[in-house]
Amino acid sequence: MLTCADPIDAMRRQALRMTAIVHDLLELSRLEAEEGAPTGEPVDVGGLLARLRSDLLARLSEARDVQIVIDSSERLLGVEAQLHSAFGNLLGKCRQIHGGGRDDCDALVG
């Protein structure tokens, strides 16, 4: 049975999704406009992926157990916003490819 909260929750999830798309497009535009060698700082990948997990849980239409396993404490040299966008896109594609059949995606970074 639908409640008043269901359409509002759906609208909230869609607004979050659209905000992420606009953010990614603005980031892409900024990256394409930059010239010169890339710069960056060491980025805590574990913390970054924990934030992505929270973002993903906020966008899901139903409660799910989302686990992200990191087999390294290494830090990546880069710009955190760019890495956030890249990893977020990978997680989104993984969910899109697997659809409702699987909720796990494996990745090896080396």
DONU-746341 format. One record per atom (N, C-alpha, C): chain; y, x, z; residue in one letter. Coordinates in steps of 0.02 Angstrom, whole numbers, plus 32768, in hexadecimal, padded with zeros to 4 digits. Atoms other than C-alpha are relative to their C-alpha. Example, Ala and Ser with C-alpha at 12.3 -4.5 7.8 and 13.67 -1.06 7.14 Angstrom:
2
ch;Y;X;Z;aa
A;7FC5;802D;8000;a
A;7F1F;8267;8186;a
A;803C;802D;8000;a
A;7FC5;7FD6;7FFD;s
A;7FCB;82AC;8165;s
A;8037;7FD9;8025;s
This chain:
110
ch;Y;X;Z;aa
A;7FC6;802A;8000;m
A;8000;8000;8000;m
A;803E;802D;8000;m
A;7FC3;7FDA;8004;l
A;80AC;8041;7FD1;l
A;8030;7FEC;8038;l
A;7FCC;800D;7FCE;t
A;8131;8051;8056;t
A;8042;8015;7FE3;t
A;7FBE;7FEC;8018;c
A;81EB;806A;8043;c
A;8007;804C;7FFE;c
A;7FFB;7FB7;7FFD;a
A;81D2;8121;806E;a
A;7FE1;8022;7FC3;a
A;8023;7FE2;8039;d
A;815D;8141;7FD9;d
A;802F;8010;7FC6;d
A;7FD2;7FF0;8037;p
A;81E3;8131;7F50;p
A;8034;8034;8014;p
A;7FCE;7FD0;7FE8;i
A;825F;8192;7FBA;i
A;7FE1;8046;8003;i
A;8022;7FBF;7FFF;d
A;81E1;821E;7FD6;d
A;7FF6;801B;7FB9;d
A;8009;7FEB;8046;a
A;81BB;8222;7F1B;a
A;8042;8019;7FE3;a
A;7FBF;7FEB;8018;m
A;8275;822D;7EF4;m
A;8014;8043;801E;m
A;7FF0;7FC1;7FDE;r
A;828A;82B8;7F74;r
A;7FDA;803A;7FE0;r
A;8028;7FCB;801F;r
A;81FB;831D;7F27;r
A;801A;8010;7FBA;r
A;7FE6;7FF4;8043;q
A;8242;8305;7E78;q
A;8043;8025;8003;q
A;7FC0;7FDD;7FF8;a
A;82EF;833C;7EB3;a
A;7FF5;8049;8011;a
A;8010;7FBA;7FEF;l
A;82A3;83D9;7F00;l
A;7FE7;8025;7FC2;l
A;801C;7FE1;803D;r
A;8244;83FC;7E5F;r
A;8038;800F;7FCE;r
A;7FC9;7FF6;802F;m
A;82E0;83E5;7DF4;m
A;8030;8037;8018;m
A;7FD6;7FCB;7FE4;t
A;8345;8454;7E69;t
A;7FE2;8044;7FF2;t
A;8022;7FC1;800D;a
A;82C3;84DD;7E56;a
A;8005;8012;7FB6;a
A;7FFA;7FF3;8048;i
A;82C8;84CC;7D98;i
A;8046;8019;7FEF;i
A;7FBB;7FEB;800E;v
A;8386;84D8;7D93;v
A;800B;8047;801C;v
A;7FF8;7FBD;7FE2;h
A;8380;856F;7E09;h
A;7FDF;8034;7FD3;h
A;8023;7FD0;802B;d
A;8300;85C5;7D99;d
A;8026;800C;7FBF;d
A;7FD9;7FF8;803E;l
A;8369;85A4;7CFD;l
A;803F;8029;800B;l
A;7FC5;7FD8;7FF0;l
A;8404;85EA;7D50;l
A;7FEE;8049;800C;l
A;8018;7FBB;7FF4;e
A;83A2;8683;7D8A;e
A;7FEF;8022;7FBE;e
A;8011;7FE4;8042;l
A;835E;869D;7CD9;l
A;803F;8012;7FDA;l
A;7FC1;7FF2;8022;s
A;840D;8691;7C92;s
A;8022;803E;801C;s
A;7FE2;7FC5;7FE0;r
A;844D;8710;7D10;r
A;7FDB;8040;7FED;r
A;8028;7FC5;8012;l
A;83BE;8788;7CEB;l
A;800C;8015;7FB8;l
A;7FF5;7FF0;8047;e
A;83DA;877D;7C30;e
A;8045;801E;7FF5;e
A;7FBC;7FE7;8007;a
A;8493;87A3;7C49;a
A;8009;8045;801C;a
A;7FFA;7FBE;7FE0;e
A;8476;883F;7CB2;e
A;7FED;8037;7FCF;e
A;8010;7FC6;8029;e
A;8475;88E9;7C5F;e
A;7FEF;803A;802D;e
A;800F;7FC3;7FDA;g
A;8433;8991;7C97;g
A;7FBC;7FFD;8020;g
A;8041;7FFA;7FDF;a
A;83A0;89C8;7CFE;a
A;7FFA;7FCE;8039;a
A;800A;802D;7FC8;p
A;8355;894E;7D79;p
A;8008;8024;8043;p
A;7FF8;7FE5;7FBD;t
A;837E;8969;7E2F;t
A;7FD9;7FD4;8030;t
A;8024;802A;7FD1;g
A;8329;892B;7EC9;g
A;7FF7;8021;8043;g
A;800E;7FEB;7FBC;e
A;82F8;893A;7F7E;e
A;7FB6;7FF1;800D;e
A;8044;8014;7FED;p
A;824C;8937;7FD0;p
A;7FFF;7FB8;8018;p
A;8004;8047;7FF0;v
A;8219;8880;7FDD;v
A;7FBE;7FF3;8025;v
A;803A;8013;7FD8;d
A;81A2;883C;8061;d
A;7FDC;7FC8;7FDB;d
A;8025;8031;8029;v
A;8123;87E5;7FF1;v
A;7FE1;7FCA;802C;v
A;801F;8032;7FD3;g
A;80CC;8790;8084;g
A;8032;7FCB;8015;g
A;7FCD;8030;7FEC;g
A;816D;8740;80C0;g
A;8016;7FD5;7FC5;g
A;7FEC;8024;803C;l
A;819C;8710;800F;l
A;7FCC;7FCA;7FEF;l
A;8035;8030;8010;l
A;80F4;86BC;7FF1;l
A;7FFB;7FC9;8035;l
A;7FFF;8034;7FCC;a
A;80FF;8661;8098;a
A;8036;7FCC;7FF1;a
A;7FCA;802F;8012;r
A;81A5;8615;8060;r
A;7FEC;7FD7;7FC3;r
A;8018;8025;803B;l
A;8158;85E6;7FB8;l
A;7FCD;7FCB;8014;l
A;8031;8030;7FE8;r
A;80C9;8591;8014;r
A;8024;7FC4;801E;r
A;7FDA;8036;7FE2;s
A;8146;852B;8079;s
A;8022;7FD5;7FCA;s
A;7FE1;8024;8037;d
A;81A3;84FD;7FD9;d
A;7FCD;7FD4;7FDC;d
A;8035;8025;8023;l
A;8100;84C8;7F86;l
A;7FEA;7FC3;8029;l
A;8015;8038;7FD6;l
A;80CC;845C;801A;l
A;8035;7FC9;8000;l
A;7FCA;8033;8001;a
A;8176;8405;8016;a
A;7FFF;7FD7;7FBF;a
A;8001;8023;8041;r
A;815B;83D7;7F5E;r
A;7FC1;7FD8;7FF4;r
A;803F;8023;800D;l
A;80A8;8398;7F6B;l
A;8005;7FB6;8012;l
A;7FFD;8048;7FF5;s
A;8090;82DD;7F60;s
A;7FD3;7FEA;8039;s
A;802D;8010;7FC9;e
A;8005;82DE;7FE2;e
A;7FF4;803E;8029;e
A;800C;7FC7;7FD3;a
A;7FDA;834B;8076;a
A;7FC6;802A;7FE6;a
A;8034;7FD2;8016;r
A;7F75;83E3;8043;r
A;8002;803D;802C;r
A;8003;7FC0;7FDD;d
A;7F3C;8483;8093;d
A;8009;8036;7FCB;d
A;7FF1;7FCC;8030;v
A;7F8D;850D;802E;v
A;7FFC;8043;8023;v
A;8008;7FBF;7FE2;q
A;7F55;85BC;8058;q
A;8012;8035;7FCC;q
A;7FF1;7FC6;802A;i
A;7F9B;865C;8010;i
A;7FE8;803D;8025;i
A;801D;7FC6;7FDF;v
A;7F36;86F6;8039;v
A;801C;803F;7FDF;v
A;7FE3;7FC2;8019;i
A;7F88;87A0;8028;i
A;7FD5;8039;801A;i
A;802D;7FCB;7FED;d
A;7F16;8836;8027;d
A;8024;8044;8001;d
A;7FDA;7FC3;7FFF;s
A;7FA0;88B4;803B;s
A;803F;7FF6;802A;s
A;7FC0;8003;7FDC;s
A;8035;88DB;80A9;s
A;8035;8025;7FD8;s
A;7FD1;7FDB;8029;e
A;808B;8934;801A;e
A;803F;7FD7;7FF3;e
A;7FC2;8020;8014;r
A;813D;890E;7FEB;r
A;800D;8011;7FB7;r
A;7FEF;7FF4;8046;l
A;8177;88FA;7F39;l
A;8049;8013;7FFB;l
A;7FBA;7FEE;800C;l
A;8215;894C;7EFB;l
A;801B;7FCF;7FCC;l
A;7FE3;8030;802E;g
A;8280;88C7;7EAC;g
A;8036;7FD7;8021;g
A;7FCE;802E;7FE8;v
A;82FD;883C;7EC1;v
A;7FDB;7FC2;8019;v
A;8028;8035;7FE1;e
A;82B9;87B9;7F39;e
A;8006;7FBE;7FDA;e
A;7FF8;8040;8024;a
A;8302;8725;7ED9;a
A;7FD8;7FFF;7FC0;a
A;8027;7FFC;803E;q
A;82AF;8761;7E39;q
A;7FB6;7FFC;800F;q
A;8047;8004;7FED;l
A;8208;877C;7E8F;l
A;7FED;7FBA;8018;l
A;800C;8045;7FE9;h
A;8216;86D1;7EE2;h
A;7FF6;7FD3;7FC3;h
A;8006;8028;803D;s
A;8231;8683;7E37;s
A;7FBF;800E;7FDB;s
A;803D;7FED;8024;a
A;81A2;86E4;7DE7;a
A;7FC1;7FE6;8023;a
A;803B;8018;7FDC;f
A;8123;86BF;7E70;f
A;7FFD;7FB4;8003;f
A;7FFD;804A;8000;g
A;815D;860A;7E79;g
A;7FE7;7FE4;7FBF;g
A;8018;8016;8042;n
A;8140;85F7;7DBF;n
A;7FB4;8009;7FFA;n
A;8049;7FF5;8003;l
A;8091;8643;7DD0;l
A;7FDB;7FCB;8028;l
A;8020;8034;7FD7;l
A;8064;85CA;7E5C;l
A;8003;7FBC;7FDD;l
A;7FF8;8040;8024;g
A;80A7;8538;7DF7;g
A;7FD1;7FFC;7FC5;g
A;802D;7FFF;803A;k
A;8045;856B;7D5C;k
A;7FB7;7FFA;8016;k
A;8044;8004;7FE6;c
A;7FA7;8582;7DC3;c
A;7FEE;7FB8;8010;c
A;800D;8046;7FEF;r
A;7FB4;84D1;7E07;r
A;7FFE;7FD5;7FC2;r
A;7FFE;8027;803E;q
A;7FDF;848F;7D5A;q
A;7FBF;8009;7FD8;q
A;803D;7FF2;8027;i
A;7F49;84E3;7D08;i
A;7FC3;7FE0;8021;i
A;803A;801A;7FDE;h
A;7ECD;84AE;7D8D;h
A;8004;7FB5;800E;h
A;7FF8;8048;7FF5;g
A;7F15;83FF;7DA2;g
A;7FE4;7FEB;8043;g
A;801B;801A;7FC1;g
A;7EBC;8398;7E26;g
A;7FBB;801B;800F;g
A;8045;7FEB;7FF5;g
A;7E14;83EE;7E12;g
A;7FF8;8037;8032;g
A;8005;7FC7;7FD2;r
A;7E36;848C;7E75;r
A;8043;800B;8020;r
A;7FC2;7FF1;7FDE;d
A;7EB6;84BA;7EF5;d
A;8006;804A;8012;d
A;7FFB;7FB9;7FF0;d
A;7E94;8575;7EFD;d
A;800B;8027;7FC0;d
A;7FF1;7FD3;8038;c
A;7ED6;85FC;7E8A;c
A;7FFC;8047;801B;c
A;8008;7FBA;7FEC;d
A;7EA8;86B2;7E95;d
A;802D;802C;7FD7;d
A;7FD7;7FD0;8023;a
A;7F1C;873F;7E69;a
A;7FF8;8044;8020;a
A;8005;7FBB;7FE8;l
A;7F0F;87FB;7E78;l
A;803D;8025;7FE7;l
A;7FC5;7FD9;8012;v
A;7FAC;8863;7E7C;v
A;7FEF;8049;800E;v
A;8011;7FBB;7FF6;g
A;7F91;891B;7E62;g
A;802D;802F;7FDD;g
